[in-house]
Each structure stands twice: as C-alpha cells, then as structure tokens.
Amino acid sequence: MTPVRLKAIPEDFQVEEHIALPSGEGFTLYRVCKVGVTTLAVQRAIAQRLDLRQRDVVFPAQKDRQAIAVQFASVRGKGPAYLTGKGWEATRVGEASRPLSPHDLVGNAFLITLRDMGEEEASRLRQGLRERGEEGLPNYFDRQRFGSLAPGEGFLGKALLLGDAPKALRLFLATPFPGESPALTAFKALVRRHWGRWSVLLPRAPRGPLRSVLTYLKDHPTDLAGAVDRIAPGLLSLALSAYQAWLWNAIAGRWLEALAGPFLVEQRLVVAERPLPLYRALPPQVRERLSLLRLPLPHHKMTFPDQTAQRCGEEVLAAEGLTPHALKARRLTHAFLARGERPLLLFPRDVTVGIPQPDDLSPGRWKVQVSFSLPPGSYATLVVKVTALLAGVPLTEGETPTSAGCGGRR
C-alpha cells in the first residue's frame, strides 16, 4: 500500500498562531511568516539585522520548518516597519511594554493537505479525523520536540541533568543529528578523530555555537563542565526541554494505561524511540474524566495530581536512573527545566474535512484537506499520525523542494 503523504510541499502544512498581543511601549511587535526555515534561524537573522542580542528577539513558540507558518515576535526597542530574509518576512503590528511570552498564546489554526491516497484510504482518513475531534487523543509531544535526540546515543538533556559533562560535550561537539548541514556533519567527524586537540580544531570550526565552546576548551582543556556551561543558553534550554518532553510522554503513557487500560488498542505510536499507547474511543464518563486531567512537566518540585500518576512518574524516572531531585540542571547557570502542566488528552476544535479531490501531484490518486484548531503547545502532526495509525493507513512525512512563499498561506 502506498503511504499517504504529509507535507509533500510547504503549502500542504499551514499554521497560523493566534495570540493576545499586549500594548504599551519599549518593544516592537512583528507578525512573521516563514517557509522552510526554523524559528530559531529567523530569531538569529532578525537579531543580526537589528544589531541586537539574540535574547532581545523573542518568539513565544517554535514552529515547524516544513510548513508555511505565521507567528509573532517581539523585539527590544524601536524596529522598522518591515524586515525580510531568506525564507521569512516580518511586518510590524504594534508595540508593547514587555516581550511576548508563551502565556500570550491562544492557540494555532491549521490547514493540512494529505496526498497520494486511494478512495478507500481517503474515506477512512476522513472518518478518522472526524472521530478525533469527538474522541480526542493523548496529548503527546511529537517528534519536532526531539531534535536533540541522537539516534542510539540518547538525549543531550539527560546528560546535562546527570552532570555527565564528557558525554554532554561529545553529544554537542561530535555527534551528528538529523537535519544538520553536511559541513557541520563533516566537522563533527573531525572532532571525533581529534578529540581533545582543541587548538587544532578551533581554527577549522564553523562560525556559531561550537566555536565559542572550543575557544573555552583551548584555554581550559580540562574544565569540561565549564565548557558545557558555555553552550548557548538557548540551545541548552532546548536540550533540557526535549528530554523533559520525552519524560512527560513516558509518564503520560503509563498513566493512560493505568486509567484506561481496557480501552486501549494494540497499535502503539512510536515517538522518539518510545512506543506510546493509544485509544480509539472511550466511554463518555471515562473520556470526560480524563479530559479534565493535567500532568505536570517533570521538574524537581513537581506535584503529581494523584498517587497513580506519582507511581507512574517514579517508575519512569527510576528506569532512566533519575530521581526527582535530579530534575534540576544544578551545574548550569543559564538554563533550567521549565515548570507548567499539560492536559492528558487533546481535542482538536473546529474540525472540517473536505471532500476528496484529484491529487494534482499524483495523477490517479486523491488528496484530502483538513482544518482544525489546537491549544498552544499541541501538535497537528500528532493528530494526523494517530488518525492514520488507527485507520490502518500508512503515512510518510516529508516535502519536495519548491519556491513557495508566504503568499501561499490562507
């Protein structure tokens, strides 16, 4: 069976951030549209263009690179009416007395096109997408959150929490990650061959975060912990949040098994190398009860909502060789695990599924367009993947190069 295609082209995955913009003076607010670049790359580009520190440009959320994405940013001070760069454009929409924060986010609206399917597959996906709007699904973090998972090596964030500076440095300096440039991959291979020869490696290092760490190691070759602390704070925070999200997924999966075991299906969704439980439908009373539950993001002062959740959390941490006390990056001075909580279940809102149409990219096949809204921090890709898995429809994710611009958004 030919897999259904998600994100065949950027126009197939469109997301628009909904936000409550603050007011005042001191910061400039921008509406940013990006295509084919990460939010972090746009943040760096805007900071360079305006001669600001990167932390003076704030995006309250990250958006998928493989999409046409509209989101908002705040910039310290007065900014121009319009900025643009490769794959992005920013239009001034106001001013505020403070930078934007995740608390300003209201949600995200998605317009997604699924391609290369037969009529039967299209019918099953349409029905499945409607069912997810009614039945919901587990609110797992999806793979976009786990860019710092090195296949076969584990999480940089875990090494940071354990204080394992040698492993953290090797993961950062010498381990290739999916999606990195060929030049960076080649340099990391050079680091593996010449590990410890920092003065030899430094002149050959590409510009960016690796260079500053190697500069410190050249002058302090034995202070590996100090070198780890000099990784860019934003990258350290991303690494910690990735591992924190992985722990949340694992605990949420165990908690769901304990609360709804008889109603779970055999299929498991694999995210970041971990199989996670799913359900197709829940009895109304069970669904209503679970829809009210929230699970804290793991950190050293977290409080679980009940004893069952606490047991699940302790089991996951023990399997990882961690205790709650260890969930604090005590050896880092500029990065930490965020606090907060997340609903156990996710319910897409305003779900609209179009009638199958001929696929203009795959003659003789069909495409289906779906739109829905999600709360902040939830993943539209997760909705599609769970729907496809439960419908028995294989799915592949990836895009082909195009010259799409921000004008392609709805």
NORPEDA-V712393 format. One record per backbone hydrogen bond with DSSP energy under -0.5 kcal/mol. NH is the residue of the N-H (numbers start at 1). CO is the residue of the C=O. E is the energy in kcal/mol with one decimal. If there is no record, write none. Layout:
NH|CO|E  NH|CO|E
This chain:
4|394|-2.9  5|115|-2.6  6|4|-0.5  6|396|-2.8  7|113|-0.6  12|9|-2.1  13|10|-2.0  14|111|-2.3  15|68|-2.2  16|109|-2.4  17|70|-2.7  18|107|-3.1  20|104|-2.6  21|19|-0.8  27|96|-2.0  28|75|-3.0  29|94|-2.9  30|73|-3.0  31|91|-2.8  32|30|-0.6  32|71|-3.7  33|89|-2.7  34|69|-2.5  35|87|-2.9  36|65|-1.3  36|67|-0.9  39|63|-0.6  42|38|-1.7  43|39|-2.5  44|40|-2.3  45|41|-2.2  46|42|-2.7  47|43|-2.2  48|44|-2.4  49|45|-2.4  50|46|-2.2  51|48|-0.8  52|47|-2.9  56|53|-1.7  57|54|-1.7  58|56|-0.6  58|74|-2.8  59|57|-0.5  60|72|-0.6  67|65|-2.1  68|10|-0.7  68|13|-2.3  69|34|-2.4  69|67|-0.7  70|15|-2.6  71|32|-2.9  71|69|-0.5  73|30|-2.2  74|58|-2.3  75|28|-2.6  76|56|-1.7  77|26|-2.8  83|90|-2.5  85|88|-2.4  87|85|-0.6  88|85|-1.9  89|33|-2.1  90|83|-3.2  91|31|-2.4  92|81|-2.5  93|29|-2.7  94|29|-1.0  96|27|-2.1  97|23|-1.9  104|101|-2.2  105|102|-1.3  106|18|-2.9  107|18|-1.6  108|374|-2.4  109|16|-2.5  110|372|-2.8  111|14|-2.4  112|370|-3.1  113|12|-2.5  114|112|-0.5  114|368|-3.1  115|5|-2.3  117|366|-1.8  122|118|-2.5  123|119|-2.2  124|120|-2.4  125|121|-2.6  126|122|-2.3  127|123|-2.1  128|124|-2.5  129|125|-2.6  130|126|-1.7  131|127|-2.1  132|128|-2.0  133|129|-1.3  134|130|-1.1  135|131|-3.8  136|132|-2.0  137|346|-1.5  139|344|-2.6  140|138|-1.3  145|142|-2.1  146|143|-2.1  147|144|-0.5  149|146|-1.4  150|148|-0.7  150|154|-2.5  151|149|-0.6  153|150|-2.9  154|150|-2.0  156|148|-1.4  159|155|-1.5  160|156|-2.0  161|157|-2.1  162|158|-2.3  163|159|-0.6  163|160|-0.7  164|159|-2.2  165|163|-1.6  168|164|-2.6  169|165|-2.8  170|166|-2.2  171|167|-2.6  172|168|-2.2  173|169|-3.4  174|170|-2.0  175|170|-0.7  175|171|-0.6  176|174|-0.5  180|177|-1.7  185|181|-2.5  186|182|-2.4  187|183|-2.1  188|184|-2.4  189|185|-1.6  190|186|-1.6  191|187|-2.2  192|188|-2.0  193|189|-1.5  194|190|-1.8  195|192|-0.6  197|194|-2.3  198|196|-1.4  200|197|-0.8  201|197|-2.0  202|198|-2.6  203|199|-0.6  204|201|-1.2  205|201|-0.6  205|202|-1.4  211|208|-0.7  212|208|-1.0  213|209|-1.3  214|210|-2.4  215|211|-2.3  216|212|-1.6  217|213|-2.3  218|214|-2.2  219|215|-1.2  220|216|-2.1  223|220|-1.3  224|222|-1.7  227|223|-1.7  228|224|-2.2  229|225|-1.9  230|226|-0.5  230|227|-1.0  231|228|-1.8  235|232|-0.8  236|232|-2.2  237|233|-2.7  238|234|-1.9  239|235|-2.3  240|236|-2.5  241|237|-2.6  242|238|-2.0  243|239|-1.8  244|240|-2.5  245|241|-2.3  246|242|-2.0  247|243|-2.4  248|244|-2.2  249|245|-2.6  250|246|-2.2  251|247|-2.7  252|248|-3.1  253|249|-2.5  254|250|-1.9  255|251|-2.6  256|252|-2.6  257|253|-2.0  258|254|-2.1  259|255|-2.1  260|256|-2.7  261|257|-0.9  263|260|-1.8  264|261|-1.5  265|278|-2.1  269|276|-2.4  270|268|-0.6  271|269|-0.7  271|274|-2.4  274|271|-1.3  276|269|-2.2  278|267|-0.6  280|263|-0.7  287|283|-2.9  288|284|-2.6  289|285|-2.0  290|286|-2.8  291|287|-2.0  292|288|-0.6  292|289|-1.0  293|290|-1.3  295|342|-3.0  297|340|-2.6  300|327|-1.5  302|299|-1.7  310|306|-2.1  311|307|-2.6  312|308|-2.3  313|309|-2.6  314|310|-2.6  315|311|-2.3  316|312|-2.2  317|313|-2.5  318|314|-2.4  319|315|-2.1  320|316|-1.2  321|318|-1.4  322|317|-2.9  326|323|-1.2  327|324|-1.6  328|326|-1.7  330|328|-2.4  332|329|-1.5  342|295|-2.2  344|293|-2.3  346|137|-3.2  348|346|-0.5  349|373|-2.7  352|371|-2.6  354|352|-0.5  354|369|-3.4  357|367|-2.6  359|365|-2.5  360|358|-0.7  362|359|-0.5  365|362|-2.1  366|117|-2.6  367|357|-2.9  368|114|-2.4  370|112|-3.0  371|352|-2.5  372|110|-1.3  373|349|-2.5  374|108|-2.4  378|375|-1.6  380|378|-0.5  383|379|-1.3  384|380|-2.0  385|381|-2.7  386|382|-2.8  387|383|-2.1  388|384|-2.6  389|385|-2.6  390|386|-2.5  391|387|-1.8  392|388|-0.5  392|389|-1.0  393|388|-2.8  394|392|-0.5  396|4|-3.1  398|6|-2.4  400|8|-3.7  408|405|-2.0  409|406|-1.6
